[in-house]
Amino acid sequence: MIELLRNAELYDPEPRGLSHILVGGEQVLWVGADPPALGPGLAARDRDLEGRRVIPGLVDGHVHLTGGGGEAGPNTRVPPATLSRLTRGGVTTAVGLLGTDDTVRTTAELVTVARGLIADGLSAYCLTGGYHVPPTTVTGSVRLDIVLIDLIIGVGEIAVSDHRSSQPTLEELLRLAGDAHVGGLMSGKAGIVHIHVGDGPRGLALIRQALDQTELPPGVFNPTHVNRRRPLFDEACALAQRGCTIDITAFPVAEDEDAWPAATALLRYLDSGLPPSRVTVSSDGGGCLPTFDQEGRVATLDIASPAALGDTLTELLAAGQPLERILPAFTSNPARHLRLGQKGRIAAGADADLVVLDTEDGIADVMARGRWHVREGRHLVEGLLETSGDVPHPVAGPRR
């Protein structure tokens, strides 16, 4: 099916003014200021967007596609992510990973869940491993997983500065980073080490040591959750200055917490004059958000929602931020960092992943790979075995 979208106020993510977008199959075929003449034999659909803002589909680089949790027993394992919960939040590309539970949950399972989402119309990729070292892999090798398995683009989330991690040494982290980097070179993939950073006082010390003592490119190291403590965020910004891409998490933050909400953290980063291409925002969707007592036991827990990504974008726009300033952190920056060349932009030859914003800058319509999944805030497409009413929308609460 070919569809012409007329009169879109286009951000690709740069502002392009009033434009027309021609979509066919799963790709953007053409973008221009003057509508093309389409012959009747094409049987093209024609839709007037009446000046509404159109942006690339959101690229979420940190989603627990198989579900997270399990820290408080088997009954606290989060179910796998569903297609509609991703798309109704504006997410058209998701990168799945394992967290604390990389024992029962496996990378093989993660790849299988990602393939299921792809079959249902989303774009999905994976990281091999999880919190612990040695990592849970499919082939027995991080390098081989990246080289041989099409959907695997890096390793993570490896946990540091967290009581749930395997307390990796510098040597262990460097071995993983070297394998990920070489695997990326051999396969043309990102080859990153996505690093979960906990609340521990060591912060990002291991990454600083890695940059100080080796020849590995800074872009290999990709710390996430960097806004969970304010001093940690300052550490992360210093790493961005050295060439790392840092990832802000859109989790809920209480007023009295020593943390930065995602919207605040992104603005602090952009206001600092650091390279704007080296910051991304992700949702931690499907992950567990536990709080722990002094003995390291779970006191409370909640579930992170993929919708947090779109909600953060809406919050920033409501605060008066220019769309072109903040949008790259949700679209082109993660696509570039993850080497997903067809994602994060709206241009001829790119994948047809589009989001139409409503008059209040919320997510109105979502197209993934050329197919409308959400229209006027209602999802049109569900996963084959999904029943939307059976999956409660998580309520934001204390994080991590």
NUVOTOR-659385 format. One line per 4 residues: their letters; for each residue z, x, y of N, C-alpha, C. Coordinates in steps of 0.02 Angstrom, whole numbers, plus 50000, padded with zeros to 5 digits. Last residue first. Layout:
BEGIN
a) Z/X/Y/Z/X/Y/Z/X/Y; ...
***
This chain:
BEGIN
rrpg) 52042/50679/50097/52049/50740/50059/52109/50742/50013; 52112/50562/50217/52060/50600/50186/52087/50654/50138; 52163/50392/50234/52178/50464/50237/52130/50504/50194; 52017/50284/50245/52089/50297/50246/52102/50371/50250
avph) 51897/50154/50235/51917/50220/50259/51993/50226/50262; 51858/50074/50087/51890/50067/50151/51914/50136/50174; 51702/50053/50000/51767/50085/50009/51793/50077/50080; 51642/49903/49937/51631/49953/49989/51698/49986/50004
pvdg) 51636/49876/49760/51667/49866/49826/51650/49921/49874; 51517/49816/49659/51539/49881/49685/51570/49871/49753; 51466/49696/49623/51516/49725/49579/51546/49789/49607; 51366/49657/49708/51430/49624/49715/51485/49655/49672
stel) 51253/49729/49664/51288/49748/49726/51356/49717/49732; 51221/49796/49519/51237/49729/49545/51281/49740/49606; 51101/49899/49441/51150/49890/49494/51158/49816/49510; 51005/49945/49359/51066/49917/49327/51120/49903/49379
lgev) 50906/49986/49451/50889/49942/49395/50950/49908/49365; 50963/49976/49622/50950/50012/49560/50941/49964/49502; 50879/49869/49739/50939/49894/49705/50918/49935/49645; 50808/49826/49892/50799/49861/49829/50867/49883/49803
lhrg) 50844/49772/50011/50793/49736/49972/50786/49764/49902; 50991/49751/50104/50952/49792/50058/50906/49748/50015; 50995/49716/50276/51003/49690/50208/50960/49731/50161; 50965/49760/50404/51032/49772/50378/51045/49747/50308
ervh) 50829/49735/50417/50877/49698/50458/50948/49702/50428; 50802/49801/50259/50771/49768/50316/50823/49725/50351; 50788/49935/50148/50833/49895/50189/50793/49865/50246; 50679/49989/50085/50739/49976/50045/50788/49930/50082
wrgr) 50509/50000/50086/50566/49974/50123/50622/49958/50074; 50432/50151/50038/50451/50083/50018/50512/50061/50059; 50406/50284/50063/50354/50236/50077/50371/50164/50060; 50525/50353/50035/50464/50368/49998/50413/50310/50003
amvd) 50615/50227/50108/50621/50288/50068/50558/50296/50026; 50662/50150/50256/50606/50161/50210/50618/50227/50174; 50770/50035/50326/50766/50101/50293/50707/50101/50246; 50833/49957/50472/50783/49959/50418/50781/50030/50391
aigd) 50959/49978/50543/50929/49912/50533/50883/49912/50472; 51103/50056/50585/51049/50060/50537/51021/49991/50524; 51135/50044/50764/51154/50044/50694/51092/50049/50650; 51106/50031/50898/51100/50097/50867/51130/50101/50798
etdl) 51095/49904/50941/51161/49935/50950/51164/50003/50915; 50969/49867/50903/50983/49872/50975/51051/49902/50990; 50939/49976/50760/50941/49911/50794/50960/49921/50867; 50821/50098/50701/50886/50080/50729/50882/50012/50762
vvld) 50743/50136/50552/50735/50099/50614/50804/50079/50639; 50701/50279/50464/50755/50233/50481/50739/50202/50549; 50599/50343/50331/50607/50320/50400/50669/50276/50406; 50500/50440/50241/50570/50422/50244/50587/50406/50316
adag) 50372/50487/50177/50382/50427/50218/50453/50402/50210; 50357/50664/50191/50375/50605/50152/50390/50547/50199; 50220/50729/50292/50290/50725/50272/50302/50664/50229; 50088/50709/50330/50101/50751/50272/50173/50751/50249
aair) 50123/50690/50499/50073/50684/50447/50086/50734/50391; 50299/50662/50523/50236/50693/50542/50187/50684/50484; 50458/50666/50545/50407/50614/50540/50343/50643/50568; 50587/50750/50451/50540/50745/50506/50492/50687/50493
gkqg) 50664/50767/50335/50695/50779/50399/50649/50775/50459; 50552/50841/50211/50606/50798/50233/50627/50814/50305; 50469/50932/50157/50440/50865/50170/50490/50817/50200; 50544/51047/50131/50495/51047/50184/50466/50980/50202
lrlh) 50688/51093/50104/50655/51031/50084/50603/51015/50138; 50781/51196/50119/50710/51211/50104/50674/51150/50074; 50904/51177/50168/50896/51166/50096/50824/51177/50073; 50881/51199/50303/50927/51242/50267/50918/51237/50192
rapn) 50792/51093/50332/50770/51162/50339/50815/51209/50298; 50873/50982/50306/50809/50990/50271/50785/51062/50274; 50982/50999/50395/50992/51005/50323/50927/51014/50284; 50899/50989/50518/50940/51048/50502/50955/51053/50427
stfa) 50834/50863/50518/50795/50924/50512/50836/50985/50494; 50963/50773/50501/50895/50767/50475/50862/50835/50465; 51083/50786/50564/51080/50736/50511/51012/50737/50474; 51060/50876/50664/51115/50890/50618/51116/50843/50558
plir) 50959/50815/50745/50943/50868/50697/50997/50883/50647; 51028/50716/50829/50993/50696/50769/50977/50754/50721; 51083/50759/50949/51127/50755/50890/51089/50744/50825; 50978/50762/51042/51027/50817/51039/51065/50817/50973
elpq) 50905/50646/51035/50872/50709/51016/50920/50767/51010; 50996/50551/51085/50979/50552/51014/50949/50618/50993; 51127/50597/51193/51055/50589/51183/51038/50596/51109; 51279/50504/51192/51244/50565/51175/51169/50553/51167
gaal) 51358/50392/51217/51310/50413/51267/51273/50477/51252; 51435/50340/51120/51470/50381/51170/51422/50410/51222; 51342/50284/51038/51382/50239/51079/51421/50276/51133; 51299/50400/50974/51254/50366/51020/51291/50318/51065
letl) 51411/50427/50896/51390/50475/50946/51343/50443/50997; 51414/50314/50813/51470/50329/50857/51450/50376/50913; 51294/50329/50742/51302/50272/50787/51359/50284/50837; 51328/50444/50668/51271/50445/50714/51277/50389/50765
tdgl) 51432/50392/50592/51446/50447/50639/51390/50452/50690; 51366/50298/50514/51418/50275/50561/51433/50329/50613; 51283/50377/50436/51253/50334/50486/51304/50310/50537; 51390/50437/50362/51341/50477/50397/51308/50436/50453
aaps) 51463/50339/50299/51495/50377/50352/51445/50418/50393; 51398/50288/50191/51386/50255/50255/51416/50293/50314; 51449/50351/50080/51388/50378/50110/51372/50347/50178; 51628/50365/50085/51568/50321/50084/51508/50357/50112
aidl) 51764/50416/49983/51718/50428/50039/51655/50387/50030; 51910/50333/49937/51843/50353/49917/51799/50361/49979; 52080/50390/49923/52030/50343/49944/51962/50370/49923; 52255/50409/49885/52185/50428/49879/52140/50371/49902
tavr) 52416/50490/49895/52371/50433/49909/52300/50457/49897; 52470/50596/49819/52513/50546/49849/52474/50482/49865; 52450/50704/49686/52416/50656/49728/52466/50604/49753; 52544/50857/49696/52527/50795/49661/52496/50745/49711
geqd) 52594/50972/49752/52523/50971/49735/52502/50909/49696; 52721/50963/49795/52713/50991/49728/52639/50990/49706; 52714/50898/49916/52730/50969/49916/52722/51002/49848; 52569/50788/49890/52638/50803/49909/52651/50878/49904
ftpl) 52406/50757/49959/52449/50785/49908/52520/50795/49935; 52273/50638/49968/52324/50678/50002/52375/50698/49949; 52098/50626/49926/52169/50623/49911/52211/50658/49963; 51961/50556/49917/51995/50581/49976/52071/50578/49965
cggg) 51823/50588/49809/51891/50563/49817/51922/50595/49879; 51651/50546/49841/51706/50592/49828/51773/50559/49839; 51555/50460/49883/51576/50456/49814/51631/50503/49795; 51502/50575/50010/51499/50508/49980/51514/50509/49905
dssv) 51510/50674/50101/51555/50680/50043/51556/50614/50004; 51417/50673/50208/51463/50617/50200/51520/50629/50150; 51375/50798/50334/51367/50764/50270/51424/50715/50260; 51287/50887/50457/51340/50837/50444/51325/50804/50377
tvrs) 51262/51058/50510/51242/50997/50477/51302/50950/50470; 51205/51195/50606/51259/51147/50592/51229/51085/50561; 51109/51280/50657/51154/51304/50605/51213/51258/50592; 51032/51246/50765/51003/51235/50699/51051/51252/50642
pplg) 51096/51284/50882/51101/51213/50861/51072/51200/50792; 51195/51425/50896/51128/51402/50877/51130/51331/50850; 51320/51387/51024/51299/51417/50961/51230/51391/50942; 51370/51323/51135/51313/51367/51145/51291/51403/51082
sdly) 51467/51228/51126/51488/51298/51125/51431/51347/51138; 51418/51102/51112/51440/51122/51179/51455/51197/51183; 51399/51096/50974/51340/51097/51018/51358/51120/51089; 51535/51095/50931/51489/51147/50910/51430/51152/50960
rlla) 51583/50980/50992/51614/51045/51008/51567/51102/50988; 51501/50886/50928/51494/50897/51000/51526/50963/51021; 51549/50898/50796/51479/50913/50811/51469/50926/50886; 51683/50859/50811/51667/50926/50789/51595/50944/50806
taap) 51670/50725/50849/51700/50773/50895/51681/50844/50876; 51613/50673/50732/51578/50666/50796/51604/50717/50847; 51711/50701/50634/51644/50731/50631/51608/50728/50698; 51874/50743/50700/51825/50695/50673/51756/50725/50677
wade) 51967/50886/50662/51919/50857/50709/51878/50804/50673; 52145/50903/50638/52077/50903/50613/52032/50874/50668; 52287/50876/50619/52261/50939/50645/52190/50947/50617; 52320/50704/50658/52301/50757/50613/52276/50819/50650
deav) 52348/50591/50730/52398/50645/50733/52380/50703/50687; 52242/50503/50707/52252/50529/50774/52299/50589/50775; 52151/50541/50555/52203/50505/50592/52216/50540/50659; 51985/50532/50505/52037/50576/50531/52087/50535/50571
pfat) 51867/50511/50373/51912/50482/50424/51967/50530/50442; 51726/50627/50364/51782/50590/50334/51827/50562/50389; 51598/50697/50369/51612/50635/50405/51667/50596/50370; 51603/50872/50386/51610/50814/50341/51632/50753/50381
idit) 51488/51000/50428/51542/50956/50450/51543/50895/50405; 51442/51157/50378/51433/51086/50363/51496/51048/50383; 51348/51296/50442/51411/51264/50426/51401/51189/50421; 51253/51435/50402/51249/51364/50420/51313/51330/50397
cgrq) 51276/51602/50466/51289/51550/50416/51273/51481/50445; 51264/51693/50571/51204/51673/50535/51214/51622/50480; 51365/51721/50658/51342/51776/50616/51282/51757/50572; 51393/51599/50712/51367/51650/50757/51338/51709/50718
alac) 51449/51541/50600/51383/51517/50623/51352/51568/50670; 51571/51607/50600/51523/51621/50547/51453/51598/50566; 51629/51546/50712/51617/51619/50714/51568/51639/50659; 51640/51417/50663/51594/51429/50718/51579/51504/50725
aedf) 51741/51438/50567/51673/51420/50545/51622/51433/50601; 51852/51462/50647/51828/51514/50600/51755/51501/50581; 51861/51337/50708/51847/51395/50749/51822/51453/50706; 51894/51262/50596/51831/51249/50629/51812/51307/50675
lprr) 52021/51310/50569/51967/51324/50521/51899/51312/50554; 52094/51256/50675/52083/51329/50673/52028/51348/50623; 52083/51117/50634/52053/51141/50696/52045/51217/50697; 52030/51066/50474/52082/51095/50515/52050/51125/50577
rnvh) 51910/51007/50437/51972/50979/50409/52034/51007/50444; 51785/51050/50469/51822/51016/50522/51889/50988/50498; 51724/51099/50357/51751/51148/50405/51789/51116/50462; 51667/51051/50242/51733/51024/50261/51765/51067/50316
tpnf) 51581/51201/50186/51585/51130/50203/51657/51109/50214; 51483/51350/50203/51548/51317/50198/51545/51244/50221; 51369/51435/50133/51366/51371/50167/51433/51334/50160; 51279/51582/50118/51347/51553/50117/51350/51492/50162
vgpp) 51151/51622/50144/51168/51605/50075/51234/51567/50073; 51141/51663/50276/51122/51595/50259/51135/51574/50188; 51171/51800/50277/51224/51752/50294/51207/51681/50274; 51106/51892/50137/51094/51857/50201/51149/51806/50215
letq) 51193/52032/50072/51171/51963/50063/51160/51930/50130; 51244/52158/50074/51180/52149/50108/51154/52077/50102; 51424/52168/50103/51363/52164/50063/51302/52154/50107; 51538/52165/50183/51534/52217/50131/51469/52216/50091
dlaq) 51540/52062/50276/51557/52130/50298/51536/52183/50247; 51512/51949/50202/51464/51970/50254/51476/52042/50275; 51627/51946/50121/51561/51951/50090/51509/51974/50141; 51727/51929/50216/51724/51991/50177/51656/52001/50146
rila) 51695/51799/50258/51692/51855/50306/51687/51922/50269; 51721/51732/50140/51652/51734/50165/51645/51791/50216; 51859/51748/50127/51814/51774/50075/51742/51780/50101; 51911/51681/50241/51917/51753/50235/51868/51783/50184
lgrp) 51920/51552/50284/51853/51577/50267/51853/51653/50258; 52082/51516/50231/52023/51492/50267/51958/51521/50240; 52207/51551/50195/52156/51603/50191/52091/51581/50224; 52289/51438/50197/52289/51483/50256/52237/51538/50254
gdgv) 52206/51288/50135/52245/51349/50128/52239/51396/50187; 52134/51172/50128/52182/51178/50183/52219/51244/50184; 51968/51223/50072/52028/51182/50072/52072/51196/50132; 51797/51213/50067/51852/51250/50097/51912/51203/50103
hihv) 51664/51231/49958/51719/51186/49978/51776/51228/50006; 51510/51296/49986/51580/51315/49975/51627/51263/50003; 51361/51331/49912/51394/51278/49951/51469/51283/49935; 51252/51452/49915/51318/51440/49886/51354/51392/49933
igak) 51072/51428/49894/51134/51433/49933/51196/51429/49888; 50933/51418/49864/50974/51471/49837/51039/51482/49874; 50818/51341/49902/50867/51363/49952/50910/51421/49927; 50666/51401/49817/50717/51352/49835/50769/51382/49883
gsml) 50575/51483/49758/50557/51454/49821/50606/51400/49844; 50612/51551/49644/50588/51482/49637/50564/51451/49701; 50658/51676/49678/50610/51670/49622/50578/51601/49619; 50749/51650/49781/50689/51690/49795/50636/51679/49741
ggvh) 50847/51579/49710/50809/51546/49764/50745/51584/49780; 50893/51678/49625/50863/51618/49597/50822/51581/49648; 50947/51763/49722/50889/51786/49684/50854/51726/49651; 51052/51678/49768/51002/51705/49814/50939/51726/49776
adga) 51128/51655/49652/51098/51599/49688/51041/51623/49733; 51168/51785/49619/51127/51747/49572/51092/51689/49608; 51244/51816/49734/51186/51856/49716/51139/51819/49669; 51343/51719/49726/51298/51720/49783/51235/51760/49768
lrll) 51409/51756/49608/51377/51690/49614/51325/51690/49670; 51453/51883/49646/51409/51876/49588/51373/51809/49591; 51537/51851/49753/51476/51889/49765/51428/51884/49707; 51640/51783/49689/51599/51748/49738/51533/51785/49750
eelt) 51692/51889/49611/51664/51830/49579/51619/51791/49626; 51736/51977/49712/51685/51999/49664/51652/51939/49630; 51835/51902/49773/51775/51920/49811/51720/51940/49763; 51892/51776/49655/51897/51840/49691/51833/51852/49730
pqss) 51942/51604/49657/51893/51657/49644/51907/51719/49685; 52035/51497/49612/52055/51555/49651/52006/51614/49640; 51987/51383/49563/52005/51434/49513/52023/51499/49546; 52064/51250/49662/52010/51296/49645/52034/51343/49589
rhds) 52168/51174/49705/52130/51148/49649/52075/51196/49626; 52219/51232/49817/52259/51238/49756/52223/51212/49695; 52106/51327/49915/52127/51260/49892/52164/51268/49826; 52020/51430/49954/52077/51411/49997/52103/51342/49980
vaie) 51870/51365/49881/51912/51420/49904/51967/51392/49947; 51756/51303/49761/51816/51291/49802/51852/51356/49818; 51587/51268/49764/51637/51317/49741/51697/51312/49788; 51499/51129/49730/51537/51159/49784/51592/51203/49755
gvgi) 51367/51251/49688/51423/51226/49727/51448/51158/49701; 51204/51322/49710/51266/51317/49671/51321/51291/49716; 51034/51256/49716/51087/51303/49735/51147/51293/49690; 50945/51164/49669/50923/51206/49725/50976/51257/49747
ildi) 50878/51073/49539/50935/51115/49558/50912/51166/49610; 50764/51007/49497/50806/50974/49546/50863/51018/49572; 50701/51091/49400/50668/51074/49462/50715/51047/49516; 50761/51229/49323/50773/51157/49328/50752/51134/49397
lvid) 50736/51367/49331/50704/51328/49279/50711/51252/49287; 50805/51426/49440/50735/51443/49427/50701/51392/49382; 50934/51373/49433/50894/51365/49494/50820/51376/49480; 50972/51411/49302/50973/51341/49322/50929/51329/49383
lrvs) 50964/51551/49312/50916/51514/49271/50915/51440/49288; 51072/51576/49400/51004/51597/49418/50953/51558/49377; 51182/51526/49329/51164/51497/49393/51092/51513/49410; 51178/51502/49155/51167/51549/49210/51148/51510/49273
gtvt) 51182/51407/49059/51228/51463/49052/51223/51513/49108; 51103/51299/49086/51074/51352/49045/51123/51408/49028; 51191/51219/49161/51152/51190/49105/51129/51245/49058; 51362/51259/49209/51290/51260/49216/51257/51226/49157
tppv) 51506/51274/49294/51476/51233/49242/51401/51230/49254; 51554/51443/49339/51530/51376/49354/51503/51341/49292; 51710/51527/49301/51637/51524/49302/51613/51453/49309; 51757/51435/49445/51722/51494/49420/51752/51515/49354
hygg) 51746/51267/49511/51777/51322/49475/51729/51376/49453; 51692/51153/49574/51745/51190/49607/51758/51259/49576; 51527/51178/49512/51577/51134/49540/51630/51177/49574; 51357/51188/49448/51426/51210/49454/51472/51157/49482
tlcy) 51211/51163/49552/51242/51176/49487/51314/51201/49498; 51158/51028/49652/51186/51096/49649/51217/51104/49580; 51007/50929/49668/51073/50944/49640/51093/51017/49654; 50923/50786/49741/50925/50855/49717/50996/50869/49695
aslg) 50819/50645/49774/50883/50673/49755/50874/50743/49726; 50756/50505/49854/50745/50576/49841/50813/50607/49828; 50736/50341/49777/50768/50387/49822/50740/50458/49810; 50679/50259/49677/50647/50264/49742/50678/50310/49792
dail) 50722/50256/49547/50733/50195/49587/50708/50200/49658; 50698/50385/49506/50659/50331/49475/50665/50266/49514; 50799/50446/49580/50728/50459/49597/50683/50404/49568; 50909/50402/49511/50900/50381/49580/50828/50392/49604
grav) 50886/50468/49389/50888/50396/49391/50878/50369/49461; 50898/50601/49428/50833/50577/49404/50831/50500/49404; 51036/50602/49457/50987/50613/49510/50918/50588/49490; 51086/50587/49328/51098/50534/49377/51049/50541/49435
tvle) 51042/50710/49274/51018/50647/49246/51028/50589/49294; 51113/50802/49349/51040/50802/49353/51012/50736/49327; 51243/50767/49304/51225/50761/49375/51149/50758/49383; 51239/50802/49169/51248/50732/49188/51226/50720/49260
attr) 51227/50940/49186/51174/50903/49151/51178/50829/49167; 51348/50971/49247/51286/50977/49286/51229/50940/49253; 51476/50850/49204/51437/50910/49194/51376/50911/49239; 51643/50796/49187/51578/50787/49219/51540/50853/49216
vtdd) 51744/50871/49129/51716/50815/49093/51648/50796/49122; 51739/50979/49225/51758/50989/49155/51729/50934/49111; 51737/50968/49355/51677/50998/49326/51691/51016/49254; 51823/50889/49460/51808/50877/49389/51739/50904/49372
tgll) 51811/50931/49593/51868/50952/49552/51853/50944/49478; 51639/50911/49596/51697/50935/49632/51752/50960/49586; 51459/50924/49595/51522/50910/49562/51579/50940/49603; 51324/50846/49688/51364/50902/49666/51426/50877/49630
gvat) 51164/50803/49760/51222/50789/49720/51258/50852/49698; 51092/50760/49905/51103/50819/49864/51168/50809/49827; 50975/50636/49952/51044/50653/49935/51045/50715/49891; 50881/50549/50068/50882/50610/50027/50955/50630/50016
tvgg) 50909/50437/50139/50849/50435/50097/50842/50497/50053; 51033/50345/50212/51021/50406/50173/50959/50395/50129; 51072/50231/50277/51019/50270/50307/51001/50333/50269; 51161/50152/50211/51189/50198/50260/51136/50242/50292
rtlr) 51083/50092/50119/51106/50050/50174/51142/50091/50227; 51061/50197/50027/51008/50177/50074/51034/50134/50131; 51185/50208/49958/51156/50264/49994/51108/50240/50047; 51204/50085/49904/51257/50111/49947/51234/50173/49984
slta) 51091/50068/49825/51096/50029/49886/51152/50054/49932; 51112/50159/49715/51056/50167/49760/51069/50131/49827; 51280/50218/49688/51226/50170/49677/51173/50178/49731; 51370/50349/49608/51341/50320/49668/51286/50271/49649
ppvr) 51490/50319/49474/51430/50351/49504/51405/50313/49565; 51668/50292/49510/51604/50277/49476/51546/50313/49509; 51800/50410/49507/51758/50367/49547/51692/50354/49510; 51950/50412/49417/51881/50437/49420/51837/50387/49457
tnpg) 52076/50369/49394/52059/50382/49463/51989/50414/49471; 52104/50362/49261/52092/50298/49295/52075/50307/49369; 52134/50493/49223/52068/50464/49207/52052/50400/49244; 52225/50573/49361/52217/50544/49295/52150/50510/49286
aegg) 52213/50618/49489/52275/50583/49471/52268/50547/49404; 52089/50674/49502/52147/50717/49513/52213/50684/49495; 51978/50594/49494/52008/50616/49431/52070/50658/49440; 51838/50622/49608/51905/50600/49588/51927/50627/49522
ggtl) 51669/50563/49608/51719/50616/49612/51785/50593/49582; 51505/50527/49546/51573/50506/49563/51620/50566/49564; 51382/50579/49532/51414/50555/49471/51483/50526/49483; 51360/50615/49666/51317/50564/49635/51347/50537/49570
hvhg) 51433/50653/49795/51457/50654/49726/51420/50599/49687; 51344/50744/49914/51358/50678/49886/51380/50687/49814; 51285/50827/50037/51348/50832/49998/51368/50763/49974; 51179/50815/50125/51183/50875/50083/51244/50880/50040
dvlg) 51076/50693/50166/51147/50702/50152/51155/50759/50102; 50969/50654/50286/50973/50701/50230/51047/50718/50220; 50900/50500/50340/50955/50548/50342/50956/50589/50278; 50730/50481/50393/50785/50464/50348/50838/50519/50347
pivr) 50691/50503/50569/50684/50521/50498/50743/50494/50457; 50684/50352/50671/50706/50421/50659/50691/50439/50586; 50640/50244/50800/50628/50263/50730/50644/50337/50722; 50688/50114/50907/50689/50185/50893/50683/50197/50817
rgel) 50573/49985/50958/50635/50007/50927/50631/50081/50908; 50455/49934/51009/50491/49985/51046/50557/50007/51017; 50405/49844/50912/50426/49820/50979/50471/49870/51015; 50351/49859/50790/50422/49875/50796/50449/49862/50867
drdr) 50238/49766/50702/50254/49787/50770/50330/49798/50775; 50140/49802/50564/50206/49780/50587/50219/49808/50656; 50026/49769/50442/50031/49786/50512/50097/49758/50537; 49950/49829/50291/50000/49788/50326/50006/49813/50397
aalg) 49779/49844/50248/49841/49874/50274/49887/49821/50303; 49659/49837/50174/49711/49785/50166/49779/49810/50190; 49547/49913/50182/49610/49947/50166/49667/49898/50152; 49445/49832/50223/49448/49849/50153/49511/49885/50133
pgla) 49450/49823/50361/49481/49769/50321/49487/49786/50247; 49490/49983/50436/49443/49935/50408/49478/49883/50366; 49577/50022/50579/49581/50019/50506/49533/49965/50481; 49592/50129/50709/49551/50072/50686/49549/50073/50610
ppda) 49759/50174/50763/49694/50188/50732/49658/50123/50715; 49837/50168/50924/49831/50142/50856/49762/50155/50827; 49886/50316/51006/49839/50260/51006/49830/50234/50935; 49974/50416/50975/49991/50373/51031/49945/50312/51035
gvwl) 50017/50444/50799/49981/50454/50861/49999/50403/50914; 50012/50502/50634/50055/50482/50690/50017/50494/50754; 49978/50478/50461/49954/50491/50528/50007/50466/50578; 50042/50466/50339/49971/50486/50340/49949/50509/50409
vqeg) 50186/50499/50256/50161/50483/50322/50090/50510/50326; 50191/50445/50082/50186/50494/50136/50169/50461/50203; 50179/50373/49969/50246/50397/49984/50247/50443/50044; 50058/50262/50017/50090/50292/49959/50161/50310/49977
gvli) 50058/50281/50192/50021/50262/50132/50050/50298/50072; 50078/50240/50362/50110/50260/50300/50067/50237/50242; 50063/50281/50528/50027/50255/50471/50056/50284/50407; 50134/50239/50679/50144/50278/50618/50106/50244/50561
hslg) 50129/50263/50853/50110/50222/50796/50111/50266/50735; 50245/50276/50992/50197/50302/50944/50182/50250/50891; 50322/50321/51138/50297/50264/51101/50239/50287/51057; 50403/50483/51114/50381/50425/51152/50355/50370/51107
rpep) 50459/50584/51043/50385/50583/51048/50359/50523/51087; 50598/50690/51033/50571/50627/51060/50496/50632/51070; 50626/50768/50873/50612/50774/50945/50584/50707/50970; 50634/50753/50733/50683/50720/50776/50675/50729/50851
dyle) 50565/50634/50799/50544/50663/50735/50576/50730/50714; 50569/50476/50861/50606/50539/50863/50594/50573/50796; 50478/50349/50945/50483/50396/50889/50524/50458/50907; 50473/50190/50955/50499/50243/50998/50521/50300/50952
anrl) 50329/50113/50894/50393/50143/50877/50412/50194/50930; 50207/50036/50890/50255/50034/50946/50326/50055/50925; 50175/49992/50718/50156/49999/50788/50217/50002/50834; 50141/50050/50568/50200/50032/50607/50183/50046/50680
leim) 50040/50005/50439/50039/50031/50507/50099/50004/50545; 50028/50044/50270/50062/50005/50321/50058/50041/50388; 49958/50026/50110/49955/50060/50174/49987/50015/50226; 50000/50042/49940/50000/50000/50000/50000/50044/50062
***
